């Protein structure tokens, strides 16, 4: 499928779906809890549905209702009868790899789509081996397909901090190991995601210790309790209509957000305000966040260490800000579905953007954009960012592999067209 976009402005109110990161953690932890859990406001994105399917193969019974998911967990995961396919979900890949290390008998094989088969998992595999499991890549390159066998015994291990998705699995599965698990992390990035994971552990009564996001100890031989929780709205998804409103002559309000949530991308509010946008936050966002466009924006420096999904839409924002916008600390963003920093720079240049790529930074100057043929790279963040860029580009912008927007934001098309976005679906 392709998106066709023409210039336009937005008007109205939009509801943002639940957080993908929280939904994925909720389904995994509910599977590890013996009993029935209820997850309100889950996001039925492709990634989260992949998580559900994998957890079913671990033995969980999952009922996907429109407004809630009911998970009957198994406590101890069962040995899957078939290969686990995580689809396009990197978070799921890493979490279920560590869950498989809890199974003492037999081997679990884990794979995914072509992008997943190039997502690096070597540091996680190494830590699982150090902690007592068998874990290896079938191709010997640290990437899926992966083969895992338990039993996770516990011990001490070290991880590089460039990707928090290697740490979260150890924190989630560590409580069910035979002994205590200690992890030392070097220069941890994406810290809000670890805070989110630890929040889930705390609410389940899991005992752990930590020292300044550098050292973590999770006590073994614990168990998860079933729960009933509501998933907060997704800040990563909210970035797209908020930025779209700021760079056009628009008036948009998004509902249901909470600035007190763990999610790192809530910093988009601070970024927009620092650049001069008209942003009104009502009751921590619960009663709406209103952005009125038409103001001149000024470029700033933005540290992307904790927001690895944001560089594509921030790069679009930078093209509409006076002076220079500099995105720094992009290491984590290069390890996602694509090297997002490099890909968004390449695709926006097709539209006339003035972007300079450095090893760990993007330097963006105000640019007059024009329509172009954009390769979405099967990456939902690139596709949605390009769709926003099309609002301020002369002429027509066409984005291919557009169906991948549903990986994280399944109502993106409905939300944006409901606000008046001149966005059209074209079947290949």
N, C-alpha and C positions, 0 to 999 in steps of 0.2 A: 504494500500500500504506500501511497505518497500523500503528503500534505501539499496543498497549494495555498500560499499566503499572499495577500495584497495589503497595502498600507491601511491603517485604520486606528481608531481610538476605542477605548473600552468604557463601559458605564454599567454600574449595578452592584449586586451583592453576590458573593459566591461562598459555598460551603466546601471546605477542604477535607478530604478523607483522612482516615486514621494513619498513623505513622507506620511505615513499612518496617523500620528497624525495631520498633516496639512489638509489632505484630509477630515478627519472626521469632523474637526472644520468647514471647508469650506462648506460642505454639510449641516450641522446643521444651520449655520448662514444664508446660502442662503435660507433655508426653512423659517427662521424667517424674511426674507426681502421680502417685497411686490414688486414683479417685477422679471425680468429675470437676473440671474447671470450666468457667464461662468467660469468654472473651467478648466484651461489648465493643462495638465500633471498630472491628478489624478492617483492614484494607484488603479487598479481594484482588490484589494485584497478582500478576503472573508469578512473581517471586514468592509471595506468601502462599499462593496455592501450591507451588512446588514444595514449599516447606511442609504443608499439610500432607501431600502425597507421600513424601519421604517418611514422615512420622507415622503415617498409617502402616508403612512397611516395617517399622519398628514395633508395631503392635497396637498403636493408639487407635481408638475409634473417634472420628472427627465428623461432626455434623456442621456443615456450612450453611447457616441460615442467613437471610439478607442483612440482619442487623447484629447478629452475634454468632459466634462459633462455640460449639460445645465439644470439649475434648475429654474423653475418658482415657486417662493416662495409664501407663503400665508400670511405672516405677523403673524396673530394670528393663532396658530395651531388648527386644527379641532379635534373633539373628534373621536378617531379611532373606526371603526366598529368591530374590532377584537382585539385579544391579540397581543401585539407587541413582536416580537421575534428578539432579537439582536444577535442571533447566538452565536459566541464565543468572541464578542467584549466588553470588559469591559468599554472602553472609551465611546462606544455608550450607554451601559446600564446607565451609570451615567448621561450623557448629556441629553438623552431623558427623564429620570426620572424628571429632573428639567424642561424640556420643557413641559411635561405633566402637571406640576403645574401651567402653564399659562392658562389652559383650565378651565373655571368656572363651566361648566355644565357636569355632568356625571363623571364616573370613568375610568381611563386608567389602564390596566393591562400589566405589562412588565415582560418578562422572557427571557430565553436563553438556551443554552445547559447545560450539567451537570456541567461543570466547572463554568459557569456564576452563576449557582444556589448556588454556595458556595463562591462567591466573596462578601466581606463585604460591605454593603451599609448603615449600621445603622447610622453612623455620618451624611451622607447626608440626610437621611430620617428625622433625628432629627432636622436638620437645616431647612428643608422645612416646618416642622410643626411649628417651632418657627417663621418662616416668613409668616405664615398664611395659608399654604396649609394643606390638609389631605394626609398623606403618611404613609404606613405601609407595613410590610412584611407579606405575608399570613401565613407563618410558625412561625412568631414571633421571628425569629432569625436574623433579619437584612439583610437577603439575598433574592434574587428573588425566586419566583414570588413576584413582588411589585405591590401595588395598590396606585394610586395617583389621587387626585382631587384638582383643584385650588379653590380659586384664590390666587396666590402669591401676598402678600400685601407689603412685605418689612419689615424692622426692623433690629434688631441686633442679631447676632449669633456667635458662636465660633466653630471652627473645629480643630481636631488634624492635625498636618502637615505631618504625615507619608505617606499620599496618596494624591497627588495633584489632582487626579481625582475626589475627593469630592469637591474641590474648583472651578475647571474650570466650572462645570455646573451652579453654582450660579453666576459666572461672566458672563456667556453667557446669562442666562435667566433673571438675575437681571435687566437689562435695561428696560425690558418690564413689570416689576412688577408695582403695583399701587403706591408704594412709594419707597424711597431710601433703599438700602440694604447695611448693614455694616457687614463685616466678620472679626473676629479676628482669626488668625491662629497661633497655637502653634508649633514652631520649624519646619517650612515648609521645606520639602524635595522636590526633583524633580523640583527645581525652574525653569529650562529652559522651562518646559512645561507650567508653568504659564506665563513666559515671552512671549511664543508663543501665548497663549490665549489673553493676553493683546495687543499684536501686532495686532491681528485680530480686537479687539475692537477699537483700535486707528485708523486703516485704514477705519473703517466703521463710524468714527465720534462719537463714543460712549464716553460720559463723565464719568470719574471715577477719584478717588483719591486713593493714596496708601502711606503707610509709611513703607519702608524697607522690603517689603514682609512679614509684620506682621499684617498689618491692611489695609483693602480694603473697599472703599465706591463706590458703583455704583448707579448713579442717576436713579430713576424710570421714567416711562412714556416716554421712548425714543423709537425710532424705528430704525431698521436696513435698510441701503441702499443696493440695489443690486450692484454687483461688477463684474469685469472681472480680474481674477488673475491667475498667474501660480504657481503651487505647486513646491517647491524646491525638489531636490533629497533627498532620505532618508538616513540619516547617520546611523540609526540603521541597515539598510540592508547592507550598505557599509562596516560595521565592519567585515562581514564574509569573503569576498574576500581579504580585506586588511590584516587581521590576517593570513589567509591561506597563503598568499604570504610571510609574514614575518617569518613563522615557517618552510617553505620549501625552496628548492633551486629554487625559482620562480622569475618571472619578470612580474608584473601585474600593469596595469594602469586603474583606474576607472575614468569615465568622469561625468561632470555635477554637481559635489559637490560644496558647497560654505561654506568656513570656517567662513563667517560673518553671517550665518544663526543662528536662535535662538536655534536650536536643540542641546541638551546637548551632544549627542554621538559624536559630532565632536572632542571631547577631545581624541578620539582614536588616532589621529595624535600625540598629545603630549605624550600619553602613549607609543606608539610604538617608538618614538624618544628617550624617556627617558630610554627605555629598550635596546637601541642600534641598532634599525632597521634602514635600509637605506630608508628614506622616502623623496620624492621630491614633493613639492606642487607648482603647476603652476597657477598663477593668481587666488589666493584664492581657488584653486581647480577647477575653471570653465574650465580650459584647461587641467585638469587631475591631479590625485594624483598617483604617481608611487612608488611602493614598490618593492625593490629588496631583495630577501631573501638570505640565505646562511651565514648571519652574526651570531655570537654568541650573544644571548640575555641575559640580566641580570634582575633578579627579582626586583620588586619595590613594594612599598605600594600604593594602589589605593583607593581613596575615591569614593564609588559608590552611594553616597547620591543623586546625580542628574542624575544618569544613571542606573535606575533600570532594564532596559532590557539587559544591557551589561554583568552582571556577568557570564552567561554561556560561552560566547565566550572568556571572559577574563580569566576564569578558564582554558580553553584549552590553551590559550597563556601562562599562568603561568607554565603549565607542560613542556614547551619547553624553559624555561628561567633558567639560572644558579642561584643557591642560592634559596631564597624564594620569592614568590609573595604573598602579603597579600591584600585581598579584604575586605574593611571595610564599615561600615554603610549600611548594607544589608536589613534593615527593609522594605523598599518599595518593594524590589525584592521578598520578601516572600508573597506579597499580589497579585501576578499576576495570570496567568492561573494555575500555580503551585507555590509551595514554591521553586523558581528557584535555590536558593543557595543550599538548601538541595538536590534537585533532581540532579543537575549537579554534585555535589560531589559524590552522590551515583553511578551515571552512569559512571563517569570517573574512579571511583575506579574499576569498572568491567574491565576496560581497563588497569589497573595497575597503575593508578595515585596515587600519595602520597598526600592526601589532608586531612587536619584536620579541622573539623567544630567547630567553637565557636559560642556563641549566636549571635554575630553581626559581624562575620568575617569568611573568609575562608583562610587558610594558605596552600599554594600550593608549593611543592618542585619539582624540575626538575625530570621528570619521563620518563622511557622508556615504551611507550604504546604498547599494543598488541590488536589485533582485538577481538571483543566481540559482544554478542547479547545485543543491547541497547533498552530499553523501552523509546520511545519518549514522553510518558506521554501526548499525544495529545497537546503538547506545541511547537509551532513553533520555539521558541528560542532554546529550548533543542535539537530539531531535527537538526536544521542547525548547531549548535555548534558541535554536535556529528559527523556530516558529515565532518566538517573541521578536527576534531580530527582524523578521519579515514585516512587522508592523511599522518599522521606521525606514524601510528600504524602498527606493523608487522602483516601481514595476512589480514584477511577479517573482516570488521565490518558491521553488519546488524542492521538497525534502523527501528523499526516498528512505526505505526501511522504517517508515513512520509508524507502523503498527507496534513497534517496540516501546512506544510511550507507555503502553499498558503494563510494562514491567514494574513500574513504581507508582504511577498516577493514573489509574484506570479510567477516571472521569475527566482527564485533562481536556479532551475534545469538548465534552459537554459543558465543563466549567468555562472554558475560554469562549466558545461560541455563544454561551448564555450571556456573557459580558459584551457581546458584539464583535468578537474577534473574527475578521474575515478569513476564516480557516476552513478549507474544503478538503474532504477526503477524496482521493483518486485511486481507483483500483488499478493495479498493474495490468 
